[in-house]
Structures are given as C-alpha cells and as structure tokens.
Amino acid sequence: MVDLNDAKSLRAIDSTDFLVSLTGLGAQCMKAYELTQGVALPKVQDVKAVVVTGLGGSAIGGDLLRVYSQERLSIPVIVNRDYTLPAFVDGNTLVFAVSYSGNTEETLSAYQDALEKGSAVVALTSGGKLKGLADRDGIPVIQVPVGLAPRAATGYLFIPMLAVLERLGMLHGLAGEVSEVTRELEGYADIYGPGTPVEKNPAKRLALDFEGRIPVIWGAGGTTDVAAQRWKGQINENAKAPAYWNVFPELNHNEIVGFEKPEELLRELWVVMLRDRGDHPRVGYRMEITRRIITGRVAGVTEVASAGDGMLARLYSLIYLGDWASVYLALLYGIDPGPVRVIDLLKGELAKR
C-alpha cells in the first residue's frame, strides 16, 4: 500500500520525475511568455478567426486560449483536433500548429492544409518534423524546451500563443497576469507538493477520494469547462484510470437524468464541481440544485473554487490542483504517471501503414 506521506517512496515510482515537472510549472509559465521575443511573426491583416490545431496535451492550450479570449477578442478561437481544417479557414485565419513532439500526424496534415488555404501560420513545437517543415516553408517557429511530457508542458503550449496575439496587438496587459500566475503556482507547489502531508494537502486528499472510484468532473461553459476537460485527461493519462467530464448548463438537460440506475455503479462515482466567480449566476444556482439531487446517490461531491485575480491565475489554480491529484492517484495505484504505453502502441501500429 502506498503512503502519500512518504515522499521518498512516491519518487521511487515516478521514473520520469513528473512530480518535479509539476513543481516547476510556475517558472515554466514565465519562460513561456518570453519565448516569442525575437521570433519574426507573420504579417497578418484583418484576422477574422484564430484556429489552434493539435491533439492531446498539445491541444489543451488551444482550449485555454479559447476560454481566456472569449471576452477579450472580437473574433472566434477554434480548436481543431483533426487531420484537416474547417472549410471557413482561409487567408484571414491565423493558425497555430501545435505539437510538442513535432511529429503528431494529424497536426502535420492540418499544417499542410493551412498552407494550402493561404492562412497565416505559427508553429509551436520542441522540434521534430513540424519544425523541419516550418523552417523549409519560412513559417515562424516558437521552439519550446524538450524533455517533458506534452501534458506537463501546458505553460509552453499555451502562453506563447497569448504572447503572439499580444505582439500582434490583439491582446493587452499580459505581463501582469503572467507574473501573477507564476507567483501563485509557485505558492501552490509548496501546498500540493510531496513534502506536504495529507492532512494539509488538498491534492492528496482528492486522490484518496478518487481511489477505487470513477471521477466525474463538471465545469461551467466559458469559464471552467477547460479545467474540467483537463482534469479528465490528466486522470486518464497519469493514473491510467477512467474519468469523465461535462459542462453546465448542458449537463442539466441530459446527464443529470442518468443518476438513478444502476445504484451500485452510482455509488462508485466521485463528482467534482469546478467554480469560478465569472460563472453565470444561474449556473451557480444550477450547481447548488444539482448537488442536492445527486448527494446520497454518489460516493461524494467536492466543490472547488478558483482563486486569484486575473483569468490566467484563476484557470491555473483549478488546473494545477487537478494535475497534482491525478499524479497522486497514479502513485496510489502504484502506477508510474509518466509513460503512456497504450498511446505509444497505437502510434506504432499507425506507423505500419
């Protein structure tokens, strides 16, 4: 049985130093903000849409950009997780091609599609085929450091896009927000880190709540939906365990009806509701009602409120807790959080044809 208070035994399971990567996320965000300096950006005029094309950990930055920009940009931000781009993409579209490895086949295909459509393109990668193609084609490359799992590089795969939009005059005032999120994450690293005991560590307590159960993560549309999605994906990849997510108010029109049968399965669910001060007041009321409906039917319900002043800090306050909890859940199961052998197997099979 794994003791979450035994930091030495936790590190013994963690062969890729995932705990160390998590601890450094604050500093990563500041470094990520500085990466675009000196990069010659594309000359764009009359941008009518921004598209982020990527998969997995390389795509979550696009979802963060979508949520962050929702009330800051007058144009849509779309996240594309496919081999091709939507038909609306054209010469008035700014496309970020994001692949941490640089070898994601769907992203490489969408990159070529963007060039054929005449879009302004920026590549965000650590290297690989994407960097080679971009260098060949004269496309700006923001090169991020190697050595991380994509899901541990969320600062590098998100904040440079904000910096590009700021340099293009589409966003403003990011320096203060990046400084805040860096400062806040460094403080949370002390609270959530392996040296802080269970009784004082919210991330470890959440992992214990999740152990042997199925986490269900609910967020609110336009504010915490991306954090809920992130929690689900991190539990899948780090703990190698099932988890599910949904969003208010949509889930009140379908999913909530599914909390009657089978009772024995419902008792294995642990529900987390993510909240933010930017949530619509009616969504907050829906959460309260929904909690009353499901209490007693599920194993437990936890509400987590964002913290911080700026939108960046509030988003990352939620994401960071989920990241830590997912790693501790992996360690509770005796699972190394770093390797993703199933994904490696899938990629190997795809490479055969």
C-alpha positions, 0 to 999 in steps of 0.5 A, a space after each residue: 500500500 502506498 503512503 502519500 506521506 512518504 515522499 521518498 517512496 512516491 519518487 521511487 515510482 515516478 521514473 520520469 520525475 513528473 512530480 518535479 515537472 509539476 513543481 516547476 510549472 510556475 517558472 515554466 509559465 514565465 519562460 513561456 511568455 518570453 519565448 516569442 521575443 525575437 521570433 519574426 511573426 507573420 504579417 497578418 491583416 484583418 484576422 477574422 478567426 484564430 484556429 489552434 490545431 493539435 491533439 492531446 496535451 498539445 491541444 489543451 492550450 488551444 482550449 485555454 486560449 479559447 476560454 481566456 479570449 472569449 471576452 477579450 477578442 472580437 473574433 472566434 478561437 477554434 480548436 481543431 483536433 483533426 487531420 484537416 481544417 474547417 472549410 471557413 479557414 482561409 487567408 484571414 485565419 491565423 493558425 497555430 500548429 501545435 505539437 510538442 513532439 513535432 511529429 503528431 500526424 494529424 497536426 502535420 496534415 492540418 499544417 499542410 492544409 493551412 498552407 494550402 488555404 493561404 492562412 497565416 501560420 505559427 508553429 509551436 513545437 520542441 522540434 521534430 518534423 513540424 519544425 523541419 517543415 516550418 523552417 523549409 516553408 519560412 513559417 515562424 517557429 516558437 521552439 519550446 524546451 524538450 524533455 517533458 511530457 506534452 501534458 506537463 508542458 501546458 505553460 509552453 503550449 499555451 502562453 506563447 500563443 497569448 504572447 503572439 496575439 499580444 505582439 500582434 496587438 490583439 491582446 493587452 496587459 499580459 505581463 501582469 497576469 503572467 507574473 501573477 500566475 507564476 507567483 501563485 503556482 509557485 505558492 501552490 507547489 509548496 501546498 500540493 507538493 510531496 513534502 506536504 502531508 495529507 492532512 494539509 494537502 488538498 491534492 492528496 486528499 482528492 486522490 484518496 477520494 478518487 481511489 477505487 472510484 470513477 471521477 466525474 468532473 463538471 465545469 461551467 461553459 466559458 469559464 471552467 469547462 477547460 479545467 474540467 476537460 483537463 482534469 479528465 485527461 490528466 486522470 486518464 493519462 497519469 493514473 491510467 484510470 477512467 474519468 469523465 467530464 461535462 459542462 453546465 448548463 448542458 449537463 442539466 438537460 441530459 446527464 443529470 437524468 442518468 443518476 438513478 440506475 444502476 445504484 451500485 455503479 452510482 455509488 462508485 462515482 466521485 463528482 467534482 464541481 469546478 467554480 469560478 466567480 465569472 460563472 453565470 449566476 444561474 449556473 451557480 444556482 444550477 450547481 447548488 440544485 444539482 448537488 442536492 439531487 445527486 448527494 446520497 446517490 454518489 460516493 461524494 461531491 467536492 466543490 472547488 473554487 478558483 482563486 486569484 485575480 486575473 483569468 490566467 491565475 484563476 484557470 491555473 489554480 483549478 488546473 494545477 490542483 487537478 494535475 497534482 491529484 491525478 499524479 497522486 492517484 497514479 502513485 496510489 495505484 502504484 502506477 508510474 504517471 509518466 509513460 503512456 504505453 497504450 498511446 505509444 502502441 497505437 502510434 506504432 501500429 499507425 506507423 505500419 501503414 
